[in-house]
Amino acid sequence: MLGEALLRWHARRPTGKVTVPLLATDGGPITDSFAIAEWAERNGRGSPLFPEAGRREIEAWNARSERALAAGRGLVVARTARSDRAKEEALPPFVPAALRPAMRAVATTGILFFRLKYGLGDAGEEERRAVIAEELRALREALRGRPYLLGDFSYADVVMAVTLQLVRPADTARMRESAGTREAWTDPVLEGEFGDLLAWRDEIYKKFRPGS
């Protein structure tokens, strides 16, 4: 909310909706996660994340992830709205700790801003949870105990690992420190059903994002 003016400048978009992620490149801003990953594939080094033979499957898993993430935003925002600690942690870093309790109203305004910006309507928590569960059951069925969806590690594994953040965040240094935020991102119902997929996600983090 506070950084939207700067975000608009980077996005070169004075009107309309702007959001993150955003990658500023010499060729202009890129504002879609999938497109950013493709840019990284073209300009980076290392093993490919977009094998040509698996392109359609990757696009399908990306669509599943986006559907789950859209549902998950509403759950996270609702839990944040109920948590004073999560609201305090959502305030900008420059706000002193002693002032954070008195500024929870600012965080509440931010939550309202976020709800309006992303059109988080009246869908109930159970309905949103059901959408996430449907996509994660598809992931479990596709993996069948394998380490990766397409044989080798690919962008399909990346987007579905990110989706599991809606169930329980990975145990990173930042999330360990932010107890209220971590609680707002944890869904005990989904956590109980998808412990095996959380373990799968944690192995991916251990191998590809050690020390994160």
Phi, psi and omega in degrees: 000312183287334183262012186295323180299315178294322178298319178298322180295315179294324181281348184057041183225095183289338180229169181083179183278135172235147183206170174257159004286156176218130177246120177272119180237169178298333180271003180118172182286145174242125191240020179232135183304315182297316180294324177296318179296321177296320177299316179298323178298318181287327189254349182265188179232164178111187182293142183292141174263349182235068177300134187301323182294337182254015186304311182295321178295320178297317178298322180293319178291327176296319178295320177297316179298314181299322179296316180293318181295322178298319177291322184291331179304316181297321179294314182295317180296320180296318180290324177297320180297335181268356187244114177298321182294318179295323177298316180297320180290339180279348179292156181302151184301333184284351179285122180299148182303322183294335182266348186299316179302324181285347183250020178300330180298327177296317178296321178298320176297321178297321178297316178298317178302314181297317180298318180290319183297318184262006176060042179282094188283216190265008180301135182285167182295323180294322179295317179294318180298322180296324178296314179297315181300321180299316181288326179287327175294324176296321177298314180300317181296322182287324182289312181049043177086355179283157180284333184222156185289324186248023182095301173251161179300133183214180179296337176299318178293323179300308186291327180282330173295320177297321179302324181290351172298335179287344180268309174199127182298149173299152185278071178268165182300318182295315183289334176296323182284331186260078187297319180294319178294318179300318179295321180294333180269358182259130177248105185302326181294309180292325179301321180293328182274329191243036177301325179294322179286328174297319177297320176299314179299318182296325177295322178295316178298318182298322184276320188253345177226052182296138178076008182285000000 
